[in-house]
Amino acid sequence: MVFSSFEFLFRFLPAFLILYYLAPKKLKNVLLLSGSLVFYAIGELEYLPLLLASIAVNYLLGRMMYIEEEEAGPWQAVMLGIALTYNFGILFIYKYSGMVESLPLGISFYTFQIVAYIIDVYRKKISAEQSFIKLGTYLTMFPQLIAGPIINYCEVKEALDGRKVEFSDFENGLKLLIMGLGAKVIIADRIGILWNEIRTIGFSSISFPLAWMGAAAFSLELYFDFAGYSLMARGLGRMLGFEIPANFNFPYMARSVSEFWRRWHITLGKWFREYVYIPLGGNRKGKRRTCINLLAVWSLTALWHGAKPNYLLWGASLLCCLAAEKLFLHKILEKSRILGHLYLILIIPLTWVLFAVDDIGQLGVYFSRLFPFFGQAGVVFGNDYVEYLGQFLPLFFVGILFSTPLPAVVYKRIEKKPLGTAAIILILLLGMYYLAISTNNPFLYFNF
């Protein structure tokens, strides 16, 4: 079950919210945990025991590890080692070993989330949760269970202990939910049709202009798909009394790859920064050590997405950009705002092509279409792009416009006015229309 479906929007969510709002405060966590497990079971019943085991194992290990007002000793280190071995071992078996055919939904996200909890308990940043229900609710909250954002326990502990949902929370959450739905079904799914058609045609048969249009289309599709999900998650969280952190901050407005990745998938970047990069020394030990630490982080980031060669190439390409910026390129880019933006909009679509095409041979074909002037045999020049440009130009315009802060600034000014309400209603109606005429199109990051 996905957020962008009639089943979720008009069956599961209304029924759950009615029960949730009627439930007394002391039962809200029980109801949220139960509802989240039902939500997960509808889509992945066979892997529900795996999710329950993650709660139980980490609850027990966290309790066994934590001792108040004492420094972490050998016992705590052993418990931490067992917890990390269990969590990452399960992730390895299901995602990388090839021993199982299907990937449990959300396993990468909820594994990182519970590992953050365990490490914070070991560091005594937080105390071990005494309530199994609260820890289970933290890990399984259906708004962010499948594809994040990744939440640290300290960010929701107060709300888990007790929360009161006001009508304004419901209203503001509903607006975010509708905006996220619009980003997914009005922009991402529609412009994604171009990328799907290019894959169907075959990379060897497309022209140089169409190849670049395809790279741009996938870049926008991935952004609005994932940002749309994250926005819906934030809206649902707010409707339930939780403040889920933002996961995107207009990344295509960045002027360097470094800045782009501070704005894209913010909670994953924060996780790697806090639990890998900084413990390794960050940028405090010179440029050479910084580059080594970046290598570690981006190798793990690539592996987090998958073990296929294209993900490793994707991670390597980003690492090269980041290292070059750290060493010398940033000084050049910061001299000109225009130069920085041009650099970014050229580089990022190329990296997304590496991300999108998992066949290395076909990846080579696609790059030969992107750069035909290198003299590759059989390069196709033609006017196949003309028809697609006429069909998708409005979507490119809308996608580029909403990649900037301008619509958000305008909406902020009209939000409390009738025009703001009309805008939300229009997005909702368009979203319902495209849901009705389209086939099932799950969020792209469900694959991770």
N, C-alpha and C positions, 0 to 999 in steps of 0.2 A: 504494500500500500504506500503510495507516494502522496505528498502534499498536494501536488497538482493533478488531483483526480476528483471526480464527483463522489466516489466512495468515501474519501477522506473528508472532503469539504462539507458534504450534506448528509453523511451518515455518522461516521465515527466522531468527528469533532463536535457537532451539536449535542449528540447524546452524552459524550464525555463531559462537556462544559456544564451541562445542566446538573449532572451528578456532582461535579466538582464544586460548583458554586453553592449547591444546597448542603454539601457536607460540612460538618463542624470542623473548626480549625485543626483539632487533634487528629482528624482522620484524613486530612488532605494529602499528606505524604503517602499514606496507605493506598488511597485512591489513585494518586498519580503513579505510584510504582505499579499497581495492578493494571491500570490503563496502558502504561508504557509497555508492559510485558505482553498484553493483548495485542497492542499495535505491532510489536515485533513478531509475535507468533503468527499474525495474519499473513505476513510476507515470508517468514523464515522459521516456521515451527520446528524444523529438524535441528536448528542451531540454538533454540531457546535454552536447552540445558547448558550449553557452552557459556552463554551470557550469565546464567544463574551461578555457574561455577566461578566465574570471574568475580562476582560479588562476594560469594562465600569465602573463597580462598583469600582474597585481599582483605576482607573484613577480619578474618582470624589472624592473618600475618601482621596486619596493622596493629591489632590489639596486643599481640605478643611482642611486637617490636617496641612499642611506646612505653617509656618510663619517665614520669614527670621529674623535672628538676635534676636530671642527670645527663651527662654527656653520653653520646652514642658510644657504646663499647663493642666488644667482639660479638656478643649475642645479637645486638641490633644489626651489626654488619652481616651476620649470617642470615638473619631473617630478611634483610634487604636483598641479599644475593639469591635466596630462595624465591622471593617475590618476583624479582627481575627475570630469573630463569624461567619461572612458570609463565609469566605474561608474554615475554618475547619468544619463549619456546612454542607456545600455542600459536602465536602470530606466524612464526616461521613455518610450522607444520602446515597450516592452512593456506598460507599465502605464497610460500617459496619452495616448499619441498617437492611439490608435484604428487604428493601422496593422496590428495583429495582433488576432486574435479571442480567443485564450486567453492567460491569464496563467501564466507558468512558476511552478511550485510553489516557494515559499520565496525568490523573487527579492528581495523587500523585506528579508527577514531576512539572507540571506547578503551582500547588497550593503552593508547597514549594518555588518555584521561586518567585511568586508574593508576598508571605508572607515576604520573605527576603527583597523585595523592600519596602513594607509598613513599616516594622520595621526600616529599614535604614532611611527612610524619617522621621519617628518619632524621631529617635535618632539624626537627622540632620547630618547624615553621608553623605547623598546626598540630593539635593533639589528635590522637586516633579517635575516630568516630565510635561512640559506644552503642549507637543504635544501628542495627542491621537495616532497618527500614530506611533511615536517612541516607546511609551510604548507597543502598540500592537505588533510591530515588535519584541521588546525584548522578549515578552512572548511567541510568536507563532513561532519563527524561526524554520522552519521545520527540520533543521539538528539535533536539540536536543529537539524538542517538545514532542516526545512520550516517550523517556526513558533517557533524560538527555544527557550529564552532566548538573547538576544544576548550573546556572550561576548567579552571583550577578550583579545587574544593573551597578555598577561602573566598572565592568570588560569589558563592551561593550559600555558604554556611548560615549566614544570618537569615536568609529567606527560608532555608530548610527548618531552622529552629522555630519559625513562626512568621507568617505573612498574612497580610490583609489585602485583598484585591479590590480596588476601587473601580467604579464605572469608567473613570478616565483611563485606567490601565487597560481595560477591555477595549475601549474606543481606540486608543493609540496603538494597541497591539493589532487590532483588526486592520487599521490603515497600513501598518507595516506588512501584514500578511497579504493584503491585496496588492501592494506595490511589488512585493517579491513574486507573487503569482504573475503579475504583468510582465516583469523582467524575464521570467521563465517562458511563458507560453506566447506572449506577444512578440518578443524580440528574439530570445535564444532559439526557441524551436523553429521559428520562421526563417531566420537567417541560416540556421543549421541545415536547412533543406539544400542550400547551395553546396555546402561541403559534402553532403550525402550524395548529391547528384554527380559531383566531380569524382567521388570514389567509385560510383557506378559506371561512369563513362570509362574510367581507367586513366591513370596518370600519364600514360604514354600518348594519349590522344588529345591532351589539352594544350592550349596555346600559352605563351608567356604571360599575357595579361590575365587570362583566366586562372593561371596558377597563383598569381599574386592576389587575385580576388578571393580564391579559395583559402589562402593563408589568412587573409583579413577576416573572412567570414568565420573561420574556426576560432580565431582569437576573440571575436565578439561573442560567438556562441558560448564558448567556455566561460567567459567572464559573466555574462548575464544569466547563464544557467546556475553557476555556483554562487554568485552574489545574490541571485534570486532566492535560492534555497536558504542561504544564510539570513537574508532579510525575513523570510517566512519564519525561520526558526526564532529569530529575535521577537517577531510579532507574537508568535505562539507563547514564547516564554513570558512576555510581558502580560499576556492575557491570563497566565497562571500565577503571576506575582513574582517572576524572576527577571533579572536584568542580565540577559545574555550579551556578551561583548560583541562589538562590531568586528566583522571579519574582512572587510574591504574598505579602502579609503581612496576611491577614484585612482586606481593604479596606473591607468593609461595617461594620467596627467603628470606622471613622474618624468624626470629628466635624466635618469640613469637607471641601469639595471638594479643597482643597489637600492635606490629609492623605490623602484617598482616592487621589489620583494619585501620592503617594509610596509607597503600598502596592500599587497596581495596575500590572501590567506594568512591574515595577521596572527591568528591564534596558533597556527602551526609554526610560523616563524618564531613566535614568542616561546613556544615549547622547546624548539631546538636551541634558541639562544640561551634559555635559562637552564636547560638540563644537559646540553652538550657543549655549546660554544664557550660560554663563560667558565664552566668547570675546567675546560681545556686551556684556559688562559686568555680567551678572547683576543683582543688586539693590544694587550698590555705588554707583550714580550717581543716587540719588533715586527717588521714587515714579513720576514721569513716565517716566523712562527704563526703570524696571522694567516698567511696563505695556507699553511699546513692545517690550521684549525678550520679554515673555510673548506678545504678539501674534505675533511672529516664530516662537516655538516652537510655539504652538498652531495657527498656520496650516500650518506644516510637518507637525505631527502629524496634522492633518486630511487633508492631501494624501497623507501616507504611507499612510493607510488607503484612500484613493481620491479621485478627482476629482469624484464625483457631488455635486450640490448638498446632499444631506442630510448628507454628511460635513463640508462647510463649515459648515452650520448647527450641527452637533454641536460642532465645534471652537469656533465663535463663542459658543455657549451656555456652554461650559466656561470660555472666556476671560473672559466677563462675570462668572461666579461667582468666578473666581480674582482678577480685578481688584477686585471688590467686597470680597472678603475681605482683600486687601492694603490697601485704602484705609480700610475702616471696619468691615466685617462681622465680622472675626475677633475684635475686641475684645468684640463682643456675644456671639458664640458661646462664647467661652472662659469666660464667666460661669456657664454652665450645661451640664453634661454631657448632660442630657436634651434640652435645646434643640438642641445640636449634632447629636445622633443623629437627632432628628426632622427637622431641616433636611436632613441627608444622605439619609435614606431617602425623602424627598419629591423632592429634586432629581435624584438619580442615575437613578432609573427613567425620569424624563422625558427626560434626556439620552440614555438608551439607546434610547428610542423614536425619537429623531432619527437615531440610529445605525442602527437596524434597518429603517426604512421608507424605501426609496430613491425612491419616487414622491411628489413634493411635494404633489400633489393629495390623495392618500390620507393623507399625513401630516397635512394640515389636517383631514381627516375624523376621523382618530383623536384628534386633540387636541380636536375638538368633542365627542367622547364622553367624554374625560377631564374636560372642564370644561363640562358641559351648562348650567350656570347662567349662562353668558354669552349665552344666548338664541339659539343656533344653530337654524335651522329643521330639523325632522325629527329632533330628538334622540329617541333610543329609551330608554325606561325599561321595564324588564321584569324577569322573574325567571329569565332565561336563565343567570345566574351560579350558581343554586342547584345545578343538576346538576353543573356543573364544580367548584364548591367542594367538594361531597361526594366527587368523584372525585380531586381533586388536593390536598385539604387535608393528607393525610399527607405528600405530597412537599414542600409548602410548609414544613411543620414540620421535616422532615429538612433541607431546604435552608437554612432559617434557623439551625437548630442548628449545622450544620457550617460555617456562615459565621462562627461564633464560635470562639475558641480552646479552648472547653471540651472537645470530644471529643479534641483533641490533647493537652491536659493529662492527661485521664483515661488515654489510651492510653500516654502516657509512663510512667505509674505501673505499668501492667500489661504493658508490652511484653515483658519477660523472663519473664513468668509464663505458665502454660498458657492463661489467659484471653486474653492478648494474641495468642497463636498462633491461638486459636479465632476471634478477631475477624478476623484476616487471612484465615483459611480461609473464613469466612462471606462476606467481601467478594469473594473470588475466586469462590466458587460462585455467588453472586448475579450477579456480573459475567458469568460464562460463560453463565448462564441467559438474561440479557437480550441477550447477543450472539447466542445461538442463535435467539431469537424475533424479533429486530429486523432490519430491512433495513440496508444500508450507510448509515452516518450519519457522514461525515467531520467532522473538527474545524472549527469555525467560522472560525478564524484561518487556515485553508488558503487562504481567499479573498484574503488580503492578502500 
